[in-house]
Amino acid sequence: EHLLAAWAGAHPEAPIGKQQVVLTVPASFDAVARELTREAALQAGLPENFVLLEEPQAAFYAWLADQSKSWRKLVKQGDVVAICDVGGGTIDLTLISVTQEEGELVLQRLAVGNHILVGGDNMDLALAQLAQTRFAEKGVELDAWQSVALWHACRIAKETLLAPDGPVKCPVTVLGRGRRLVGGTVSVELTRDEVVAALTDGFFPPGPLDARPARRAVSGFRELGLPFEADPAITRHLAHFLKQQTNVRPTRLLFNGGVFKSEFFQRRVLEAVAGWYEVGASSLELAHNQDFDLAVARGAAYYGRAKREGGIRIRGGASRSYYVGIETAGPAIPGVVRPLRQLCVVPRGLEEGSEIDIPGDTIGLITGEAAEFRFFSSLSRKDPPGGVVTKWTEEEIQETSPLVATLPAAADGENDYVPVRFHVRLTELGVLELWCVSTVSKDRWKLEFSVREEG
């Protein structure tokens, strides 16, 4: 709402409702997160025809805008560009392939990573811990208010020290606490060398391609909240993402996000990937966007123009495979919940505008009463439509928020379940329509949610 008010004040002659609006989201957002974003944007007043664009793709579009027509000389057929976007709070990973059709280069999004809550904020907290130790050595114990101020001061120190022309050392200062309103200040110094060492070793450690992020819990009890990662190592998360891709290896790297303003971190990632695939680090680097702060916004504007006037666009389709949870039939056993099997209804890569009949056995559909419909998705599996999965890990397939609905009762209304087959339509607007088509009557029921991912 603040953005819309600012627009109205700056451009009263051009109402936002008449503009083409591109809103960027993390590539790792699943269908539910995208739909919630869409609903919030509409409630705030954005026009109904606005589109969502994945942020790593926006960064790539910014690179295309920077290179103009020369981008075709910088990548070639067969290249796979890994976009590593690390901002304040998340790691966003995407692979884009370069292929050729009728003599023209074509861009295709191959894969996106999971939603990983690690970023620059974690680094600031790590430096705050280091600075707090220094304060303790001086006999200064910081209270909660000062600790928050220390976090912000460490972010400023990090950006100052890691700038290309940054100083060798930088003071970290917070206000003192005393009986007076202003109790003076307390300060310690951090050097560039110790900051680089602490952050590169902690967040960009070397390791093999088959390294996996640590999954550890320090207690059987945990506060409810965001699913923060236990392992802050960005290189391990990147290795795990790349290892999951079958017969795909990156040939070029494009960086984005505030973390990669530091060339120290870019170099560490380049060295890691070069080591994994035994290539030269210099051959991997793709000239990065000039301004990491504005790259996503500029890329979104470039995409909007390409969509309206024509131009190169990244082909996408569904970035995930989607499944419905089917309760298995069997005798009731006290204390035992009947297991689910997963039926694939949207294969990864299904293009928007597609319609498919899902092959397989008929399925019983509950109508006339409230029922919970469970949906699942996977970034890594490539099951065909109608493929049935009976065993899986939480890493392979994740459950999205279930849909609770009461579907109109069938015409006969006599049976608890109506035998149906599935028909799927992925609309041009990125909405998944799951049609449940009765096999014994002309009845049809529709369930839908958004899987929009512009490209």
C-alpha positions in Angstrom: 0.0 0.0 0.0 2.9 2.3 0.7 4.4 1.7 -2.7 1.0 2.3 -4.4 0.6 5.6 -2.5 4.1 6.6 -3.5 3.4 5.8 -7.1 0.1 7.8 -7.0 1.9 10.8 -5.6 4.7 10.7 -8.1 2.6 9.8 -11.2 -0.9 11.0 -10.7 -1.4 11.1 -14.5 -0.8 7.3 -14.7 -3.0 5.3 -12.3 -1.3 2.1 -11.2 -4.4 0.1 -12.3 -3.7 1.0 -15.9 0.0 -0.1 -15.7 1.7 -3.4 -16.6 3.0 -4.5 -13.2 5.6 -7.2 -12.6 6.0 -8.4 -9.0 9.1 -10.5 -8.2 9.1 -13.4 -5.8 11.8 -16.0 -4.7 12.0 -18.8 -7.2 11.6 -21.2 -4.3 8.1 -20.0 -3.5 5.7 -22.9 -3.9 2.1 -22.7 -5.3 0.6 -21.6 -1.9 3.2 -18.9 -1.3 2.7 -17.5 -4.8 -1.1 -17.5 -4.3 -0.8 -15.8 -1.0 1.5 -13.2 -2.6 -1.0 -12.7 -5.4 -4.0 -12.2 -3.0 -2.0 -9.7 -0.9 -1.0 -7.8 -4.0 -4.6 -7.6 -5.2 -5.8 -6.5 -1.8 -3.2 -3.7 -1.8 -4.6 -2.5 -5.1 -2.4 -3.9 -7.9 -4.2 -4.5 -11.2 -5.6 -8.0 -11.7 -3.4 -8.7 -14.7 -0.1 -8.2 -12.8 2.4 -11.1 -13.2 4.8 -12.8 -10.9 8.4 -13.2 -12.0 11.0 -15.3 -10.2 13.8 -13.2 -8.8 16.8 -15.2 -10.2 15.2 -14.9 -13.6 14.8 -11.2 -13.1 18.5 -11.0 -12.3 19.2 -12.9 -15.6 17.0 -10.5 -17.5 19.0 -7.6 -16.0 22.2 -9.3 -17.3 20.5 -9.5 -20.7 19.7 -5.8 -20.6 23.3 -5.0 -19.6 24.7 -7.0 -22.5 22.1 -5.9 -25.1 22.6 -8.0 -28.3 26.1 -9.1 -27.3 24.8 -11.7 -24.9 24.6 -14.3 -27.7 28.4 -14.0 -27.9 28.9 -14.6 -24.2 26.9 -17.9 -23.9 26.6 -20.7 -26.4 24.5 -23.7 -27.1 24.9 -26.3 -24.4 25.7 -23.8 -21.7 23.9 -24.1 -18.3 23.9 -20.9 -16.2 23.6 -21.3 -12.5 22.2 -18.2 -10.8 23.2 -17.9 -7.2 21.1 -15.2 -5.5 21.9 -14.6 -1.8 20.2 -11.6 -0.2 19.6 -10.6 3.3 17.6 -13.7 4.4 17.4 -16.3 1.6 19.4 -18.4 -0.9 17.7 -18.6 -4.2 19.1 -21.0 -6.8 18.1 -21.5 -10.5 19.5 -23.3 -13.5 18.9 -21.9 -17.0 20.0 -23.8 -20.1 21.0 -22.4 -23.5 19.7 -24.4 -26.5 19.1 -23.7 -30.1 16.0 -23.8 -32.3 15.9 -22.9 -35.9 19.3 -21.2 -35.6 18.3 -19.0 -32.6 19.4 -19.4 -29.0 16.7 -20.3 -26.6 16.7 -20.0 -22.8 15.0 -22.6 -20.6 14.6 -22.7 -16.9 15.7 -26.2 -15.8 15.4 -26.2 -12.0 15.0 -24.1 -8.9 16.2 -24.7 -5.4 14.4 -25.1 -2.1 13.4 -22.2 0.1 16.6 -21.8 2.1 16.6 -19.2 5.0 20.3 -18.2 5.1 21.7 -14.9 3.9 23.4 -11.7 4.9 21.4 -11.4 8.1 23.1 -14.5 9.3 26.5 -13.0 8.5 25.7 -9.9 10.5 24.7 -12.0 13.5 28.0 -13.9 13.2 30.0 -10.7 13.3 27.9 -9.4 16.2 28.9 -12.5 18.1 32.5 -11.8 17.4 32.2 -8.1 18.4 30.3 -9.1 21.6 33.2 -11.3 22.6 35.5 -8.2 22.1 33.3 -6.1 24.3 33.3 -8.8 27.0 37.1 -8.8 26.9 36.9 -5.1 27.8 34.5 -5.8 30.6 31.5 -4.4 28.7 28.3 -6.4 28.9 25.7 -5.4 26.4 22.0 -5.5 27.2 19.2 -6.6 24.8 18.8 -3.1 23.3 22.5 -2.7 22.7 22.7 -6.1 21.1 20.1 -5.1 18.5 22.1 -1.9 17.8 25.3 -4.1 17.6 23.7 -6.2 14.9 23.0 -3.2 12.7 26.4 -1.7 13.4 28.1 -5.0 12.3 26.2 -4.9 9.1 27.5 -1.4 8.3 31.1 -2.6 9.3 30.8 -5.6 7.0 29.7 -3.5 4.0 32.4 -1.0 4.7 35.3 -3.4 5.2 34.3 -5.6 2.2 33.8 -2.8 -0.3 36.4 -2.8 -3.1 38.1 0.2 -1.7 37.3 -0.5 1.9 39.6 0.3 4.9 41.8 -2.2 6.7 39.8 -1.8 9.9 36.5 -0.3 11.1 35.1 0.6 14.5 31.9 -1.0 15.7 30.1 1.5 18.0 26.9 1.3 20.1 25.5 3.8 22.5 26.3 3.3 26.1 23.6 2.9 28.8 23.6 5.0 31.9 21.4 7.1 34.2 21.6 10.0 31.7 19.6 9.9 28.5 22.9 9.5 26.6 25.5 7.5 28.4 28.3 7.9 25.9 29.4 5.2 23.4 31.3 2.0 23.6 33.4 0.7 20.7 35.6 -2.1 19.4 37.5 -2.6 16.1 37.1 -5.3 13.5 39.7 -5.8 10.8 39.0 -6.7 7.2 41.1 -9.9 7.5 39.2 -11.3 10.4 35.9 -10.4 8.9 36.8 -12.2 5.6 38.1 -15.2 7.5 35.1 -15.5 9.8 32.5 -15.2 7.0 34.3 -17.2 4.3 35.1 -20.1 6.6 31.7 -20.1 8.2 29.5 -19.5 5.2 31.6 -20.6 2.2 33.7 -23.5 3.5 35.4 -25.8 0.9 34.0 -29.3 0.5 33.1 -32.0 -2.0 30.1 -31.9 -4.4 28.4 -34.6 -2.5 28.4 -32.6 0.8 25.0 -32.3 2.4 23.8 -29.4 4.6 23.8 -30.5 8.3 20.4 -31.4 9.7 20.8 -31.3 13.4 18.6 -30.4 16.4 19.9 -29.3 19.7 16.7 -30.2 21.6 13.6 -32.2 21.1 11.7 -29.0 21.8 11.7 -26.0 19.5 10.0 -22.7 19.3 7.5 -22.4 16.5 8.4 -20.0 13.7 10.1 -19.8 10.4 12.0 -22.9 9.2 15.5 -21.5 9.6 18.4 -23.7 8.4 20.6 -25.4 10.9 23.6 -25.2 8.5 24.7 -21.7 7.4 27.2 -23.0 4.8 26.1 -21.5 1.4 28.5 -23.7 -0.5 27.0 -26.9 1.0 23.5 -25.8 0.0 24.7 -25.0 -3.5 26.5 -28.4 -3.8 23.4 -30.2 -2.6 21.2 -28.4 -5.2 23.6 -29.2 -8.0 24.0 -32.8 -7.0 20.3 -33.3 -7.2 20.2 -32.4 -10.9 20.6 -35.5 -13.1 23.1 -35.2 -16.0 23.2 -31.4 -15.6 26.3 -29.4 -14.7 26.7 -25.6 -14.7 29.1 -24.1 -17.2 28.6 -20.5 -16.2 27.8 -18.7 -12.9 25.8 -15.5 -12.4 25.7 -13.9 -9.0 23.0 -11.7 -7.5 22.0 -10.4 -4.1 23.6 -8.1 -1.6 26.0 -10.8 -0.2 27.8 -11.0 -3.6 28.7 -7.3 -3.6 31.8 -8.7 -2.0 34.2 -10.2 -4.5 35.7 -12.3 -1.7 32.4 -14.3 -1.6 32.1 -14.5 -5.4 35.6 -15.9 -5.7 35.0 -18.5 -3.0 31.9 -19.8 -4.8 33.8 -19.8 -8.2 36.6 -21.8 -6.6 34.2 -24.3 -5.1 32.3 -24.9 -8.3 35.5 -25.1 -10.3 36.9 -27.7 -8.0 33.7 -29.8 -8.1 33.8 -30.0 -11.9 37.6 -29.7 -12.4 37.4 -26.6 -14.6 39.1 -23.2 -14.4 37.3 -20.7 -12.2 37.7 -17.9 -14.8 35.8 -20.0 -17.4 32.7 -20.1 -15.1 32.3 -16.4 -14.4 29.6 -14.5 -16.2 30.0 -10.8 -16.1 27.7 -9.8 -13.3 25.1 -7.2 -13.1 26.4 -3.7 -12.4 24.2 -3.0 -9.5 23.0 -5.8 -7.2 20.6 -3.6 -5.4 18.6 -2.7 -8.5 19.2 -5.8 -10.7 16.0 -7.5 -9.9 13.9 -4.4 -10.4 15.7 -3.6 -13.7 15.3 -7.2 -14.9 11.5 -7.1 -14.1 11.2 -3.9 -16.1 13.1 -5.5 -19.0 10.9 -8.6 -18.9 7.7 -6.5 -18.9 8.9 -4.7 -22.0 9.9 -8.0 -23.7 6.5 -9.4 -22.8 4.7 -6.4 -24.3 6.9 -5.6 -27.3 8.5 -9.0 -28.0 12.0 -10.1 -27.1 14.0 -13.0 -25.6 12.2 -14.7 -22.7 13.1 -17.6 -20.5 10.9 -20.6 -21.0 9.7 -22.1 -17.8 6.6 -24.2 -17.3 5.9 -25.6 -13.9 9.1 -25.5 -11.8 7.8 -28.4 -9.6 5.9 -31.6 -10.1 2.6 -31.6 -8.3 0.8 -34.5 -6.6 -2.5 -35.3 -4.9 -2.5 -37.5 -1.8 -4.7 -40.6 -2.3 -5.8 -42.4 0.8 -5.2 -46.2 0.3 -8.0 -48.6 0.8 -7.8 -51.2 3.6 -9.3 -52.5 6.9 -9.3 -50.1 9.8 -6.8 -50.7 12.5 -7.0 -48.9 15.9 -4.4 -46.1 16.2 -3.1 -46.6 12.6 -3.8 -44.0 9.9 -4.2 -45.4 6.4 -1.1 -44.5 4.3 -1.2 -42.1 1.4 0.2 -42.6 -2.0 1.1 -39.8 -4.3 -0.5 -39.4 -7.7 1.4 -37.1 -10.1 -1.0 -34.7 -11.8 1.5 -32.0 -13.0 4.9 -33.1 -14.3 7.7 -30.7 -13.8 8.1 -28.5 -16.9 4.4 -28.6 -18.0 3.9 -25.5 -20.1 1.1 -23.1 -19.3 -1.9 -23.4 -21.5 -1.6 -27.3 -21.5 -4.4 -29.7 -20.8 -3.9 -33.4 -20.0 -6.0 -36.4 -18.9 -4.3 -38.2 -16.0 -4.1 -42.0 -16.8 -4.6 -44.6 -14.2 -7.4 -46.2 -12.0 -10.5 -44.3 -11.0 -10.3 -42.5 -7.7 -13.1 -42.1 -5.1 -14.0 -38.4 -4.5 -15.9 -37.2 -1.3 -18.7 -34.8 -2.1 -21.5 -33.2 -0.1 -19.4 -32.8 3.0 -16.3 -31.0 4.1 -13.1 -32.9 3.1 -9.4 -32.1 3.3 -7.6 -32.4 -0.1 -3.9 -32.8 0.3 -1.4 -31.6 -2.3 2.3 -32.2 -2.5 5.1 -30.9 -4.7 8.7 -31.8 -5.6 11.5 -29.8 -7.1 13.6 -32.9 -7.9 11.3 -35.7 -9.1 10.3 -36.0 -12.7 7.3 -38.4 -12.5 5.0 -38.7 -15.5 1.3 -37.8 -15.3 -0.4 -40.6 -13.5 2.8 -41.8 -11.9 2.2 -43.2 -8.5 4.7 -42.8 -5.6 4.3 -45.1 -2.6 7.6 -44.3 -0.9 9.4 -40.9 -0.6 11.4 -38.8 1.7 10.5 -35.3 3.0 13.5 -34.0 1.0 12.0 -35.4 -2.2 8.3 -34.4 -1.8 7.0 -31.7 0.4 3.3 -31.2 1.4 1.8 -27.8 0.6 -1.0 -26.4 2.6 -4.1 -28.6 2.3 -7.3 -27.4 0.8 -10.5 -27.9 2.9 -13.6 -27.7 0.8 -17.2 -29.0 0.5 -17.8 -30.0 -3.1 -21.5 -30.1 -4.3 -23.1 -33.5 -3.8 -23.3 -35.8 -6.8 -26.5 -36.1 -8.7 -27.5 -39.5 -7.2 -26.1 -38.5 -3.7 -26.3 -42.2 -2.6 -22.6 -43.2 -2.2 -20.0 -41.8 0.1 -17.5 -41.6 -2.8 -18.0 -40.8 -6.5 -15.6 -42.6 -8.9 -13.7 -40.0 -10.9 -10.8 -39.5 -13.2 -8.6 -36.4 -13.2 -8.2 -33.9 -16.0 -5.7 -31.1 -15.5 -5.5 -27.7 -17.1 -2.6 -25.3 -16.5 -4.0 -22.0 -17.6 -2.0 -19.2 -19.3 -2.3 -17.3 -16.0 -0.5 -20.1 -14.1 -3.6 -21.5 -12.4 -3.8 -25.2 -12.0 -7.3 -26.5 -12.5 -7.8 -30.1 -11.3 -11.0 -31.4 -12.7 -12.6 -34.4 -11.1 -14.7 -36.0 -13.8 -17.3 -38.6 -12.8 -17.1 -41.9 -14.6 -20.8 -42.7 -13.9 -22.5 -39.4 -14.7 -21.9 -36.0 -16.3 -20.8 -34.4 -13.0 -17.5 -32.5 -12.8 -15.9 -30.8 -9.9 -13.0 -28.3 -10.0 -10.2 -27.6 -7.5 -7.7 -24.9 -8.4 -4.7 -23.0 -7.1 -2.0 -20.9 -8.7 1.4 -22.2 -9.7 2.3 -19.0 -11.6 6.0 -18.6 -12.4 6.6 -16.2 -15.2 9.5 -16.7 -17.5 
